[in-house]
Structures are given as structure tokens and as C-alpha cells.
């Protein structure tokens, strides 16, 4: 992940919501920016009912105070989003 990230443009990632966020086999969630500095980080999360509870915590890039203001979690198909863990950044 992150091979298409370039300096100064938004980095866009797409993930299946419940595979990533509600999966007991996932210990930590992080992004690889390959040393680049994108203008924003957009994480498109698929699924209509997304739960973030069983997966591990956000780590490194996703917790870094430098990146938090630039992170946008987008749930374009969601009718329900449930979480008992922090999603650093903004939620659309």
C-alpha cells in the first residue's frame, strides 16, 4: 500500500470496512506513505454497516499529530457506523 502516493497531492486508499476495522486478526492499522508528504489522506471505507471494535488500534501515521488534520475517513455507502475506538482525523 502506498506505492501511488506522491508529494503534494491527496493519497487515496480504499478498504473494506469490516475486513479491516472489525477483524480480530488485525493487530494494528497503519499507512505506508513511502516517505512522501501528500496534501491529504483520504481513506474510503466500503460497506453499509461498518463496525470498528475487534481490530487493533490505529498506529504511527494514523496517530501522528502531523497527519491527523489531513486524514479524512469517507464512508460513502454506510448507513451505520459504530466504533468504540478512535478514528483520528475527520469522518465524512
Secondary structure, 3 states (H helix, E strand, C coil): CCCCCCCCCCEEEEEEHHHHHCCCCCCEECCCCCCCCCCCEEEEEECCEEEECCCCEECHHHCCHHHHCCEEEECCCCCEEEECCCCCCEEC
